[in-house]
Amino acid sequence: MARRHHRKLRVAGGLVTSAVIALAGCSLVGSADDGASSQKAGCVAPGVTDDEIQIGFVVPDTGPLAKPLAAMRSGFDARIGLANADGGIHGRRIVATARDDESSPATNNEVVRDLIDRKNVFGLVEATTAASGGADYLHDLNIPVAGLPAEGVWSEYQNMFAYSYVFGEGPSVDTFGQYVKARGGTTAAVIRTDIGDAPQDFSSKIVDSLVATGIRILPGPFIWNLNTTTPEAMAQQLKASGADTIIAPISSDELADIMRVGQRIGLKPKVMLAANGYDPSLLARQGNALAGLTTFVNYVPFEARTPSQQIYLNAMSEFAPQLSRPDQELALVSYILTDVFLHGLQLAGPCPTRAGFIDTLRGSKGYNASGLLAGDVDFRNDFGRISSCYSFVQVNDAGTGYDIVRNEAPGAQNASLWCGQRLDH
């Protein structure tokens, strides 16, 4: 069959990101025999026995993304451990086989074929940015997959599930513009890069959102290239522009260098909105250089300290103790995307089939990982579309932590949540 070209997207979840989704009460799936023991015998789906369900886990243990994505294995381990401690799914223990795709699409294609053809797993969780390698093969065989929506393929194939698509095809939302407007922003300078597609995805979606809410975009151009632009030059250009809002789709460490210069020369925007930056280790490196920086996540920030977050932290402590700081984005993202897969198994019933998993999960809505997510997910209507609900967090003045930015708009249902409308026109 004809193969598509799969375009890279920004990771969901902050990055999103971010990125990346209904049981009664929208709870995390847990113990679930549900009187189904008598129905388990005779199930013939691959990877399903009377007592177990075999699944595959693909993660880059080696290669250029091994270190940045290392925490994702811990999130997966914690969610599987918690499910099994609670009795499995419909009384079956979840047994996982992991494979390293070396951060390579070609290797990804090899390892997913091995998991399906040789290990005979039911489906896959993919915590990788190279899933495009085996995507066509998995689609052809109608294999259920949940994972990190870091490539365009996640918004193309119905068998591939993510709980959020931070940036991708389709219209933007006015959420970012509403946020900037509420913070007093009126005129924006949008930093652009000339490297890669993902920053351009971020910039275009943010620009559309700002314009929809009446924020004026300065012509610039404000081009950032680490090899040809200095932090001093960028900070001076931003100050001279008179912008009260700065949009930055660059790495947080690079942005810190610009902001450090900006502090010296009196650059004081009302809003500095970045594509990423919610990371305690970042503050440990950069300190108050990032004071005032705002970023957004599509899950409830750890500063909220909710009961659902405590369940997550307890699971990480018990089943993934190797991760010293469980309050980090990618561990939580992996935990949630693994829950998406378990949720699909729950919905598929006591005698699951691959087709049944895909059909029932794709048709479900109201999923929010028991309150871990910033808003509910409709797997059919939200497929391939960026999220409309986010939490915004801001680095405090000392550069030592984050504060949740409260939504004080009249009628806001949750002060920690900013929800807008899709720009479908």
Residue pairs with C-beta under 8 A, 6 or more apart in sequence:
1 136
1 140
3 136
4 136
4 153
4 156
6 132
6 135
6 151
6 152
6 153
6 156
7 151
7 152
7 197
8 129
8 150
8 151
8 152
8 196
8 197
8 198
9 19
9 149
9 150
9 151
9 152
9 154
9 155
9 165
9 166
9 167
9 168
9 197
9 198
9 201
10 16
10 17
10 18
10 19
10 150
10 166
10 167
10 198
10 199
10 201
10 202
10 275
11 17
11 18
11 19
11 129
11 148
11 149
11 150
11 166
12 18
12 19
12 20
12 148
12 149
12 150
12 162
12 164
12 165
12 166
12 298
12 333
13 19
13 20
13 164
13 166
13 297
13 298
13 299
13 329
13 330
13 332
13 333
14 166
14 276
14 277
14 278
14 295
14 296
14 297
14 298
14 329
15 166
15 275
15 276
15 329
16 149
16 164
16 166
16 167
16 297
16 298
16 333
17 149
17 150
17 164
17 166
17 167
17 276
17 298
18 149
18 164
18 166
18 297
18 298
18 333
19 148
19 149
19 150
19 162
19 164
19 165
19 166
19 167
19 298
19 333
20 148
20 149
20 154
20 162
20 163
20 164
20 165
20 166
20 298
20 333
20 336
20 337
21 161
21 162
21 163
21 164
21 336
21 340
21 343
21 367
21 368
21 369
21 373
21 377
21 379
21 382
22 364
22 365
22 366
22 367
22 376
23 29
23 343
23 346
23 347
25 370
26 366
26 367
26 368
26 369
26 370
26 371
26 376
27 370
28 82
28 308
28 311
28 339
28 342
28 343
28 369
28 370
28 372
29 83
29 89
29 339
29 342
29 343
29 345
29 346
30 82
30 83
30 86
30 87
31 86
31 87
31 88
32 87
32 88
32 89
32 90
32 91
32 346
33 87
33 90
33 91
34 90
34 350
36 90
36 91
36 349
36 350
37 91
39 350
39 351
40 50
40 90
40 91
40 92
40 350
40 351
41 50
42 351
43 49
43 50
43 350
43 351
43 352
45 122
45 351
45 352
45 353
45 354
46 116
46 120
46 121
46 122
46 354
47 53
47 54
47 55
47 120
47 121
47 122
47 123
48 54
48 92
48 122
48 351
48 352
49 92
50 92
51 91
51 92
51 93
52 92
52 93
52 94
52 95
53 88
53 89
53 92
53 93
53 94
53 95
53 122
53 345
53 352
54 95
54 96
54 97
54 119
54 120
54 121
54 122
55 94
55 95
55 96
55 97
55 121
55 122
55 123
55 124
55 125
55 341
56 96
56 97
56 98
56 99
56 112
56 115
56 116
56 119
56 121
56 123
56 124
56 125
57 73
57 76
57 96
57 97
57 98
57 99
57 124
57 125
57 126
57 127
58 98
58 99
58 101
58 108
58 111
58 112
58 115
58 124
58 125
58 126
58 127
58 128
58 131
58 147
59 69
59 72
59 73
59 76
59 98
59 99
59 100
59 101
59 126
59 127
59 128
60 66
60 69
60 100
60 101
60 102
60 103
60 128
60 129
60 130
61 73
61 98
61 100
61 102
62 100
62 102
62 103
63 101
63 102
63 103
63 104
64 103
65 103
65 128
65 129
65 130
66 103
68 330
69 127
69 128
69 129
69 330
71 323
71 328
71 330
71 331
71 334
72 127
72 148
72 330
72 331
72 333
72 334
73 98
73 127
73 320
73 334
74 316
74 320
74 322
74 323
74 326
74 331
74 334
75 127
75 316
75 320
75 330
75 331
75 332
75 333
75 334
75 335
75 336
75 338
76 96
76 125
76 127
76 334
76 335
76 338
77 319
77 320
78 312
78 315
78 316
78 318
78 319
78 320
78 326
78 331
78 335
79 315
79 334
79 335
79 338
79 339
79 342
80 94
80 96
80 319
80 338
81 315
81 318
81 319
81 320
82 311
82 315
82 318
82 319
83 89
83 94
83 342
84 93
84 94
85 318
85 319
88 94
89 342
89 345
89 346
90 345
90 346
90 349
90 350
90 352
91 350
94 342
94 345
96 125
97 115
97 119
97 121
99 111
99 112
99 114
99 115
100 107
100 111
101 107
101 108
101 110
101 111
101 112
101 128
101 130
101 133
103 128
103 129
103 130
104 130
104 133
105 130
105 132
105 133
105 134
106 133
107 130
107 133
108 126
108 128
108 130
108 131
108 132
108 133
108 134
109 133
109 134
109 137
110 134
111 134
112 124
112 126
112 133
112 134
112 137
112 138
113 134
113 137
115 121
115 124
116 137
116 138
116 141
116 143
122 144
122 345
122 352
122 354
122 357
123 143
123 144
123 145
123 146
123 341
123 344
123 354
123 357
124 138
124 143
124 144
124 145
124 146
124 147
125 145
125 146
125 147
125 337
125 338
125 341
126 145
126 146
126 147
126 148
127 147
127 148
127 334
127 337
128 147
128 148
128 150
129 148
129 150
129 151
130 151
131 145
131 147
131 148
131 150
131 151
131 153
131 154
131 160
132 151
132 152
132 153
135 151
135 153
135 156
135 157
135 160
138 145
138 157
138 159
138 160
139 157
139 159
139 160
142 159
142 354
142 355
142 358
143 159
143 354
144 159
144 161
144 341
144 344
144 354
144 357
144 358
144 361
145 159
145 160
145 161
146 160
146 161
146 162
146 337
146 338
146 340
146 341
146 344
147 154
147 160
147 161
147 162
147 337
148 162
148 333
148 334
148 337
149 155
149 162
149 164
149 165
149 166
149 168
152 168
152 169
153 160
154 160
154 162
154 165
154 168
154 384
155 165
155 168
155 169
155 170
155 383
155 384
155 385
156 384
158 358
158 362
158 383
159 358
161 340
161 341
161 344
161 361
161 362
161 379
162 337
162 340
163 298
163 336
163 337
163 340
163 367
163 369
163 373
163 377
164 298
164 373
164 377
164 386
164 387
165 382
165 384
165 385
165 386
165 387
166 298
166 386
166 387
167 198
167 201
167 202
167 205
167 386
168 201
168 384
168 385
168 386
169 384
170 384
170 385
170 386
171 208
171 385
171 422
171 423
171 424
172 204
172 205
172 206
172 208
172 209
172 212
172 386
172 422
172 423
173 205
173 209
173 386
173 387
173 388
173 420
173 421
173 422
173 423
174 209
174 212
174 213
174 420
174 421
174 423
175 209
175 388
175 389
175 390
175 418
175 419
175 420
176 205
176 206
176 209
176 210
176 273
176 296
176 420
177 209
177 210
177 211
177 212
177 213
177 214
177 215
177 420
178 213
178 409
178 418
178 420
179 271
179 273
179 296
179 390
179 392
179 405
179 418
180 188
180 210
180 213
180 215
180 245
180 271
180 273
181 213
181 214
181 215
182 407
182 408
182 409
183 270
183 271
183 294
183 405
184 244
184 270
184 271
185 215
185 244
185 245
185 269
185 270
185 271
186 215
186 216
186 244
186 245
187 215
187 216
187 218
187 242
187 243
187 244
187 245
188 210
188 215
188 216
188 217
188 218
188 243
188 244
188 245
188 246
188 247
189 218
189 220
189 222
189 238
189 241
189 243
189 245
189 246
189 247
190 203
190 206
190 207
190 217
190 218
190 220
190 222
190 247
191 203
191 222
191 223
191 224
191 234
191 238
191 246
191 247
191 248
191 249
191 250
192 199
192 200
192 203
192 220
192 221
192 222
192 223
192 224
192 249
193 199
193 200
193 223
193 224
193 225
193 249
193 250
194 223
194 225
195 225
198 249
199 249
199 250
199 275
200 249
202 249
202 275
203 247
203 249
205 386
206 247
206 249
206 273
207 217
207 247
208 423
209 420
209 423
210 217
210 245
210 247
211 217
212 423
215 245
218 241
218 242
218 243
220 241
222 234
222 237
222 238
222 241
223 229
224 234
224 250
224 254
226 254
231 254
231 257
231 258
231 260
231 261
232 261
234 258
234 261
235 258
235 259
235 261
235 262
235 265
235 267
236 265
238 246
238 258
238 262
238 267
238 269
239 262
239 265
239 266
239 267
243 269
244 269
244 270
244 271
245 269
245 270
245 271
245 272
245 273
246 269
246 271
246 272
246 273
247 273
248 255
248 258
248 272
248 273
248 274
248 275
249 274
249 275
250 274
250 275
251 276
252 274
252 276
252 277
252 279
252 282
252 286
252 290
252 293
253 282
253 285
253 286
255 274
255 277
255 290
255 293
256 282
256 285
256 286
256 289
256 290
257 289
259 267
259 272
259 289
259 290
259 293
260 289
261 267
262 268
263 289
271 294
272 292
272 293
272 294
273 294
273 295
273 296
274 293
274 294
274 295
275 295
276 295
277 290
277 293
277 295
277 395
278 295
278 297
278 301
278 329
278 393
278 402
279 328
279 329
280 325
280 327
280 328
280 401
281 325
281 328
282 290
283 290
283 395
283 399
283 400
283 401
286 399
287 399
287 400
288 397
288 398
288 399
288 400
289 399
290 395
290 399
291 395
291 396
291 397
291 398
291 399
292 394
292 395
292 397
293 394
293 395
294 392
294 393
294 394
294 395
294 405
295 392
295 393
296 390
296 391
296 392
296 393
296 418
297 329
297 374
297 390
297 391
297 393
298 373
298 374
298 375
298 387
298 389
298 390
298 391
299 332
299 333
299 336
299 369
299 372
299 373
299 374
299 391
300 306
300 308
300 309
300 371
300 372
300 373
300 374
300 391
300 416
301 391
301 393
301 402
301 404
301 416
302 309
302 327
303 393
303 401
303 402
303 403
303 404
304 391
304 404
304 416
306 371
307 371
308 369
308 370
308 371
308 372
309 372
311 370
312 326
312 332
312 335
312 372
313 326
313 327
315 335
316 323
316 326
316 331
316 335
317 326
320 326
320 331
323 331
326 332
332 372
335 372
336 369
336 372
336 373
339 369
340 361
340 367
340 369
343 361
343 364
343 367
344 357
344 358
344 360
344 361
345 352
345 357
347 357
347 360
347 361
347 364
348 356
348 357
348 360
348 361
349 356
349 360
361 379
362 379
362 380
362 383
363 379
363 380
364 378
364 379
365 376
365 377
365 378
365 379
365 380
365 381
366 376
366 377
366 378
367 373
367 376
367 377
367 379
368 375
368 376
368 377
374 387
374 389
374 390
374 391
374 417
375 387
375 388
375 389
375 417
375 419
385 422
388 419
388 420
388 421
388 422
389 417
389 418
389 419
389 420
390 417
390 418
390 419
391 404
391 416
391 417
391 418
392 404
392 405
392 418
393 402
393 403
393 404
393 405
394 402
394 403
394 405
395 401
395 402
396 402
396 403
404 416
406 415
406 416
407 414
407 415
407 416
407 417
407 418
408 415
413 419
